[in-house]
Amino acid sequence: MGTVAQTPAWGQTLREKVTFANTDINAFWAQTFRSIGRKWYSPRSYTYFKVIKTACGVSGPFNALYCPRDHGIYLNIPFLVRADQRWGDFAAITIMAHEYGHAVQRQLGLSRLNRYLYQEELQADCFAGVYAQYASRKGLLDANDAREGYYQSYSSGVAQFNPNTHGTREQRAEAFRLGYSSGFKSCLKYTVLKFRR
């Protein structure tokens, strides 16, 4: 497994990397929003170990959640640790970037255009790939980190297509890859997907 490039900015522990990634992801989206004439409102980020009560209900273990009601991102530390141990430390950051992707959707009004849940989830995966591209260009990633993000997206998918899930493994991995290779505008295709079997 790879590790996030060993720069002082990322830090050494997972918690340090999460703290840095929160700042860096926010900076990226603020810059991106400025480029399209919009203002980015940073979500509040919370970490927890077992369960946490949010304005959207209780978030349990092994979960990450963006809550539009309080504009908060909730990250379960054991969930991030498991991703880190299974795929590498950028997998945990990919989970975070996915949740920030939902905040992007909310602020741009994109989620209202989606007919099915899976479209929102694939678009958030795509936005996570866009952030990974940015981090790579800044020299923050090593050679394996994009692969870690790809595998994290793949492993979070389901085996059979259902429009009310996050998407299949292949769809999720492809969405991440699309954002990483083609950038922000490529992710807008997910707002106009039609249901296909």
C-alpha positions as CSV (number, residue, x, y, z in Angstrom):
1,M,0.0,0.0,0.0
2,G,1.1,3.5,-0.6
3,T,1.2,6.4,1.8
4,V,0.3,10.0,1.4
5,A,3.5,11.7,0.3
6,Q,5.7,12.4,3.3
7,T,5.5,16.1,3.5
8,P,5.3,18.0,6.8
9,A,1.9,19.3,5.8
10,W,0.1,16.0,6.0
11,G,1.5,15.0,9.4
12,Q,2.2,11.4,10.5
13,T,-0.9,10.2,12.3
14,L,-4.3,9.6,10.8
15,R,-5.7,12.3,12.9
16,E,-3.1,14.8,11.7
17,K,-3.8,13.8,8.1
18,V,-7.6,14.2,8.7
19,T,-7.0,17.7,10.1
20,F,-4.8,18.7,7.2
21,A,-7.2,17.2,4.6
22,N,-10.1,19.1,6.1
23,T,-8.2,22.3,5.6
24,D,-6.9,21.4,2.2
25,I,-10.2,20.1,0.8
26,N,-11.9,23.3,2.0
27,A,-9.2,25.4,0.3
28,F,-9.6,23.5,-2.9
29,W,-13.4,24.0,-3.1
30,A,-13.1,27.7,-2.1
31,Q,-10.7,28.1,-5.0
32,T,-12.9,26.1,-7.4
33,F,-16.0,28.1,-6.4
34,R,-14.2,31.4,-6.9
35,S,-13.4,30.3,-10.4
36,I,-17.1,29.9,-11.2
37,G,-18.1,33.1,-9.5
38,R,-19.5,31.5,-6.3
39,K,-18.7,31.6,-2.6
40,W,-17.8,28.4,-0.8
41,Y,-19.2,28.0,2.7
42,S,-17.0,25.5,4.6
43,P,-18.9,22.7,6.3
44,R,-18.2,22.0,10.0
45,S,-16.3,18.8,10.5
46,Y,-16.9,16.4,13.4
47,T,-15.1,13.2,14.3
48,Y,-16.5,10.5,16.6
49,F,-15.9,6.9,17.7
50,K,-19.2,5.1,18.3
51,V,-22.3,7.0,17.5
52,I,-23.2,10.7,17.2
53,K,-26.4,12.6,17.0
54,T,-26.7,14.9,14.0
55,A,-29.4,17.2,12.7
56,C,-30.1,14.4,10.1
57,G,-30.4,11.7,12.8
58,V,-27.9,9.3,14.5
59,S,-24.8,8.4,12.6
60,G,-23.5,5.0,13.7
61,P,-20.1,3.3,13.6
62,F,-18.3,2.7,10.3
63,N,-20.0,5.6,8.6
64,A,-19.3,9.0,7.2
65,L,-22.1,11.5,6.6
66,Y,-22.7,14.9,5.2
67,C,-25.8,16.4,6.9
68,P,-27.4,19.3,4.8
69,R,-29.5,20.4,7.7
70,D,-26.6,21.6,9.8
71,H,-24.0,21.7,6.9
72,G,-21.8,19.3,8.9
73,I,-19.5,16.4,7.9
74,Y,-19.4,13.5,10.4
75,L,-16.5,11.1,10.3
76,N,-16.3,7.9,12.3
77,I,-12.6,7.4,13.2
78,P,-12.7,3.6,13.3
79,F,-14.2,3.7,9.7
80,L,-11.3,5.9,8.6
81,V,-8.8,3.6,10.4
82,R,-10.3,0.6,8.6
83,A,-10.0,2.2,5.2
84,D,-6.4,3.3,6.1
85,Q,-5.4,-0.2,7.1
86,R,-7.2,-1.9,4.2
87,W,-6.2,0.4,1.2
88,G,-3.8,3.0,2.5
89,D,-4.1,6.4,4.1
90,F,-5.4,8.2,1.0
91,A,-8.4,5.9,1.1
92,A,-9.5,7.6,4.3
93,I,-9.0,11.0,2.7
94,T,-11.1,9.8,-0.2
95,I,-14.0,9.1,2.2
96,M,-13.7,12.6,3.5
97,A,-13.5,14.1,0.0
98,H,-16.7,12.2,-1.0
99,E,-18.6,13.8,1.9
100,Y,-17.3,17.2,0.9
101,G,-18.7,16.3,-2.6
102,H,-22.1,16.2,-1.1
103,A,-21.6,19.7,0.4
104,V,-20.6,20.9,-3.1
105,Q,-23.8,19.4,-4.5
106,R,-25.9,21.2,-1.8
107,Q,-24.3,24.6,-2.4
108,L,-24.6,24.4,-6.2
109,G,-28.2,23.0,-6.1
110,L,-27.1,19.9,-8.0
111,S,-28.7,17.3,-5.7
112,R,-32.1,18.7,-6.6
113,L,-31.5,17.7,-10.2
114,N,-30.9,14.0,-9.4
115,R,-33.7,11.6,-9.7
116,Y,-32.0,8.7,-7.9
117,L,-29.8,8.4,-4.9
118,Y,-27.0,6.7,-6.8
119,Q,-26.6,9.7,-9.1
120,E,-25.7,11.9,-6.1
121,E,-23.3,9.3,-4.7
122,L,-21.5,8.8,-8.0
123,Q,-21.2,12.6,-8.4
124,A,-19.7,12.8,-4.9
125,D,-17.2,10.0,-5.9
126,C,-16.4,12.1,-9.0
127,F,-15.8,15.2,-6.9
128,A,-13.5,13.1,-4.6
129,G,-11.5,12.3,-7.7
130,V,-11.3,15.9,-8.6
131,Y,-9.8,16.7,-5.2
132,A,-7.4,13.8,-5.6
133,Q,-6.2,15.4,-8.9
134,Y,-5.6,18.7,-7.2
135,A,-3.7,17.0,-4.3
136,S,-1.6,15.2,-6.8
137,R,-0.7,18.3,-8.7
138,K,0.3,19.9,-5.4
139,G,2.7,17.0,-4.8
140,L,0.8,15.7,-1.8
141,L,0.3,12.2,-3.1
142,D,2.7,9.4,-3.8
143,A,2.4,7.0,-6.8
144,N,-0.1,4.7,-5.1
145,D,-2.5,7.2,-3.6
146,A,-4.8,7.7,-6.6
147,R,-5.1,3.9,-6.7
148,E,-6.0,3.8,-3.0
149,G,-8.8,6.3,-3.7
150,Y,-10.0,4.2,-6.7
151,Y,-10.0,1.0,-4.6
152,Q,-11.8,2.7,-1.7
153,S,-14.5,3.8,-4.2
154,Y,-14.7,0.4,-5.7
155,S,-14.9,-1.5,-2.4
156,S,-17.8,0.8,-1.3
157,G,-20.0,-0.2,-4.2
158,V,-22.7,-2.9,-4.4
159,A,-22.6,-6.1,-6.5
160,Q,-25.9,-5.5,-8.2
161,F,-27.3,-2.2,-9.5
162,N,-30.0,-0.6,-7.5
163,P,-30.9,3.1,-8.1
164,N,-31.4,3.6,-4.4
165,T,-27.8,2.7,-3.4
166,H,-24.4,4.3,-3.9
167,G,-23.9,2.5,-7.2
168,T,-22.1,-0.6,-8.2
169,R,-18.4,-1.1,-7.6
170,E,-17.6,-0.4,-11.2
171,Q,-19.7,2.7,-11.3
172,R,-18.2,4.1,-8.2
173,A,-14.6,3.4,-9.3
174,E,-15.3,4.9,-12.7
175,A,-16.8,8.1,-11.2
176,F,-13.7,8.6,-9.1
177,R,-11.4,7.9,-12.1
178,L,-13.5,10.4,-14.2
179,G,-13.1,13.2,-11.7
180,Y,-9.4,12.4,-11.3
181,S,-8.6,12.4,-15.0
182,S,-11.1,15.0,-16.4
183,G,-11.8,17.5,-13.6
184,F,-14.8,19.3,-12.1
185,K,-17.0,19.8,-15.2
186,S,-16.9,16.1,-16.1
187,C,-18.7,15.4,-12.8
188,L,-21.7,17.5,-13.9
189,K,-22.8,14.6,-16.2
190,Y,-24.2,12.8,-13.1
191,T,-26.9,15.5,-12.6
192,V,-28.6,14.5,-15.9
193,L,-28.3,10.7,-15.8
194,K,-31.5,8.8,-16.7
195,F,-32.4,5.6,-15.1
196,R,-31.1,2.7,-17.1
197,R,-31.1,-1.0,-16.3
